Amino acid sequence: MNFSYWERQFITDRADLIIIGGGITGLSAAYHTRLLHPEWKIVVLEKFPISTAASTRNAGFACFGSAGELVDDLASGMSMNEVLTLAEKRYKGLLLLRKTLGESNLDYFPCGGTELFDFSQKNEFKTVCHYLEELNNSLMLITGEDFTYKTTDVPGCLTGYENAISNSLEGKLNPGKMIQAWRKLCQENNIEIYCGAEAKIQEGSKNVLFGNHLIHSNQIAVCTNGLTNSMIPKLKVMPARNLVLLTDKLPTIDLPSTYHHDKGYIYFRKIDDRILIGGGRNKFMNTESTSKFKVNEQLKGYLLEYLKNHFQVEKESVSQEWTGIMGVGNSKKVLIKRLDETTVTGVRLGGMGIAIGTLVGKEVSELLR
């Protein structure tokens, strides 16, 4: 987008710090930098006029992580120490988010989570149960919870599942209200936020081109997560598209907690008497490694079939759909690093943005000088 002569007069042409990306991480980085540097001129640049690539286009889960997800991380080659370090970041990140913005501003509800295993997953369920004691004992040192994960009953309103494991640390919130609260907090702290154009770092300089408007900055923080690859390809942050569907009102289906299936790749919850369901990209990895927001009709068909099999909900009952772009890589380690004298990054959140984005933003602020 190119700004008009008049519009460009509203946008600054100089800053002490430019943060590219106005989602959870970027706004957290701006706020926490303000606490460290009250005198700095801080500017946040966001490509989209209303929402962001992932922060307001997710399912509204707290994203602490199910037991099956943690065990899958172990199976993928992560050490137990690495898995627990990541779990600790999720736990501390959620605490920081709730403390910073206030639970009422998030519509946060600590409803817990339920991981579901269908009749074909008997061995997977046994494997996860094998790790429960070790996971609980280790997590207790982090959270103080005696039993984060416990076997439980499958909800009576669901069909096709045989076993379940509860998660006491999961929760749900309203991502739209969360971003509104972040923006309000930043604006109250004299942080300028500009939206609606793409930002590009001019190579070899401290300049950022925002649309057709050039801004000079002493430092730049890149917090674009899933959209990072087009800006800094060498980081190898790959986009991962996720699809979310929302049904019409179905008041007879009772889903008091949040729910995960298939190592967390399928997730659903109830909101306003509707079922919100997302995920399934693990079945379509080749097509969903993209930053395009277009809906994959094959993946949509997979989720519609899932709704029919487990909820007896027909496709005609689905009234809304949207996609969001996460940032992933060959490791779940977040890239919080200084690239050069000018630029730092806080990217590759691996689908855990709500849980760790606030903490990542804070850690980005501590790299700035």
N, C-alpha and C positions, 0 to 999 in steps of 0.2 A: 504494500500500500504506500502511495506517495501522499504526503501531507501537503495541504495548500499553503500559500504564503501566510494566511491568517493563522492556520493551525500551528505552524512552525514557531510562531511567536509565543505559544503556550509551553513549548518544550524547551527545557534547558539545553545549553550547548556545552556545559562543563560540570564535572562532578568529581568528588574524591573517590567514589566507588559506584560502579555500575554493576547491578546484578541482572543477569539475563535469565529470565524464567520467573514467572509470578505465581508459581504453585506453592505447596507447603514449604519445600526446602528453600526456595528463593525468598519468600516472605519471612521465614524464620531467620535466615541469614541476615536479612536487612534489619530486623528487630534486634537481634542479639549483637549485631555490629553497632547499632545505635547505643546500646548499653555500654559498650566498650569505648566508643568514640563519639561522644555527644556533639562534637564540633564538626563532624564530617558532613558533607553534602552527599546523601545516599539516594540513588535513583534505581528503581526496578523497572525493567522493560519486559513486557509480556506480549507474545505474538497474537493471542486471541483476544477479541473484544470482551467476552464474557467469561468463558470457562478456560480451563487449561487441558493439556494433553491427557493427564491422568488424575490430577488432584480432585476434579469435580466430575470425573467420568468413570468412577469406579462403583462398587456395590455398597460402600459405606460400612465395611467391616473394620474392626480395630486392627486386624492383621497380626495378632500375636503368633499364630501358627498352630496347626494341629499336630498331634503326636506323629501321625503318618507322614506329614511334611518333614519333620525333623529326622525321622528314621530314613526317609528317602534321601535326605541330604547326606546322611551317613553312608548310604548305599552308593551315592554318587562319588564318594571319595573324600568327603570332608571328615576331619577328625572330630571326636566328641568335643574337644576343647573349642574348635571352630564353631560347631553347632551351638554350643552353650554361649559363646561370646556373642553370636548373632541374636540368640534368644534374649540375652541381657540387654542388647541394644534396643530390641523391640519393647521390652518391659520398661526400660528407662525412658525411651522415646515417647511412649504413650503417657507415662506419668508427667513428663515435661509438657506435652501437648495439653493435657487436661489442666495442669497447674497454670500454664501461661494464658490460655484462652477462657478457662472456666467451663465446667461440664455443661452448664445450662446453655452456653453459646454454641455448643456442639450438638445438642440433643443427644449427648452421650448416655448410653445405658449399658451397665455391666451385666449383660444377659447371659454370658457364657456361650460356649460353642459345643456343637455335637458333630463328631466325625462319623460318617456312615460307611459301612462295608456291606456290599451286596453278597448274594449267595455264591458268586464265583470268586470271592476274595477271602476264603477261609484261611488260606496259608498266609496271606498278607496280614490279616487280623492277628493271627498267632505271632507273627514276627514282630509287629508293633507292640503287642502285649508283653513280649519278652523284654522289651526295653523300658517299659513303663516305670518300674521301680528305680532303675538307674536315672532316668530322666527326672522323675519326681524328687529324688534325693538331691540331685545336682541343682535343680531349679529352686528348691527350698532355700538354698544358700543365697540365691539371688532375690527371690520374691518374698520369702517368709511363708509361703503357702505349703502346707503339708502334702497336699495331693493336687497338683495342677491337672493331671490326667487320671481319669478313672473309667473303667468299663461301666456302661449304663444300658438302659433299654432303648430300643428303637421307638420313636413316637408312633402312636397308634394310627395317626392320619396318613402315614407314609407306607407305601408298598414297595416290595422288591429289595428290601434291606434285611440283613440277618443280624448284624452286630453293630455296636456303637461305642464310642469312647468320648466322654465329656471333657471339656476344656474350661476350667474356671476363670481363666484370664482373658478370654475373648469378649468382645463387646461390639456394639454397633453405634453409628453416629450419622449425622447429616453432613455430607461433604460440602454442600452448597453453603450452609451456615458457617462451616469451619472456615472456608475461604473468605466469606464476608467478614468474619471476626478477625482474621489475620489482616485483611486490608484496612479495617477500621483501626486496629492497633497500630499498624505501620503509619497510617495517616496522622493519627494522634501524636506520633513521635516524629513528625516532620520529615517523613520519608516520601519522596515523590514516586508515583506509580503511573506509568504510561502504557497504554494497551492498544492493540489493533494493528501492529506492523511487525515484520520480521527484523530481528537484530543480527547484524553481521560484524564480526571483529575484523578490522582491517589489519592484514598481516604485517608484522614488523612495526606496529604503532600502538598507541594507547587510545585509538579512536574506535568508536562503534557507530556503524551506520544503522539508524533506526528508521526504516522506510527510506525516505530521501533526506533525512535529517542527521547531520553528523554531530556526535557528542564526544568530547574529549574527557577521559577519565584517568586518574592516577592508577586505579586498580580495577580489575574486572573479575567478577565471580560468575562462573557458568553453572547454572542450576537447572538445566533443561532436560535432564533425565532421558526419557525415551526419544527425544528429538535431538540429542547431542551429536549423533553420527554425522549429520549434514554440516555441523559447525566445526567439530574437531574429530575427523575420521580416525586419527591415529589412536584415539582412546578405545576404539572398537566396542562402543556401547551400542548394542543392537536393539532396534525397536521390536516390541512384542505387542501385537494388537489383541485386545480382549473385547469380547462382545457381551453386552448385558441386555436382557429382555425383561419387560414388566407386563404382568397380566392385568386384566380387568379385576374388579373387586371380587374376591372369593372368601367371604367371611366365614364359611364353614370349615376352612382349613386352619388349624391351630399350629403355629410354629413359634413357640416362645423364645427360642434361642437363635443363634446363627448356625448354619450347617455347611459342612464340607464333605466332599466325596472324591475318590480317585486322587489321593495324595494332595488334596487341596485344589486340584485343577477345576473341579466343579464346586460352585458355592451358591447358596440361596438363603433367603431370609424373607420375612413378612414385613411389609410396610404399607400403611393405610389400607389394610385388608387385601393387599395385592401380593402376589409372589414375585420377588425380584430374583432372577437367576442369571448367572454369568459363568464364563470360562469355557472349557473344552478345547482350548487352543492346542493342547498337547496332542490332539488327534489330527491337527492340521498345521504342524509347525512350519512347513515350507511356505504356505500362503500367509500365515499370520506374523511372519518376521518382516513387518512393513510398518511405515509411518503413515500410510494412507488410512483415512477414517472410514472408508467404504465398508459396508457389511458383506461378509462372506456368506453367501446364501447356503452353501453346504454346511458350514458351521452352524448357521441359524437353524437349518433343518435338524442337525444333531441335537441341539438344545430343545427344539420343539418336540422331538421324539422322546427326549428325556422327561419333559413335562407330562407327556401323554402316558408314559410307562409308570412313572412314580407318583403322579398326582391326578391322573385321569383328566388332565386339562388339554383341551383341543387348541389347535393353532389359532382359531378364530378369537380365542380369549386373550391373545397377546396384543396389547394396544400400543406399546412403545418399545423402541430399540435404540441403542447407541453403542459406540465403540470408544475405547480409550487406549492410549499408547504408553506402555511401560518401557523401562530401560533394563536390559539384561546383558549378561556376558558369560564367559566361560568360568566365572567365579561369582559367588554371592557377596564378595567383599565390595563394599561401596568405595567408589573412587573419590576420596576426599584428599586432594593433593594440590601442591603448587606446581604448575606447569613451567612457569618462568617468572621473571621479576614482576610481571604485570598481572598474570592470570592464575586463578585458583579454580578448582572444580568441586562440585558436590553432586555426583551423578551415579547412575547404575544402581538404583534402589531395589531392583529385582522384584517388583510387585508388593513391596512392603512399605510404600511411601507414607501411608497414614501412620504406621507404627514408628517408623524411624526418621521420617522427613524433618520433624522439628529438631531432633538431636543432630542430624546431619547438618542442618542449617547453622546450628550453634557451633559445631565443630569447624565449619567453613569460616565463620566469623573469627574464630581464634587463630586462623592461618593468616588473616589480613594484617597488614602493618603500615 
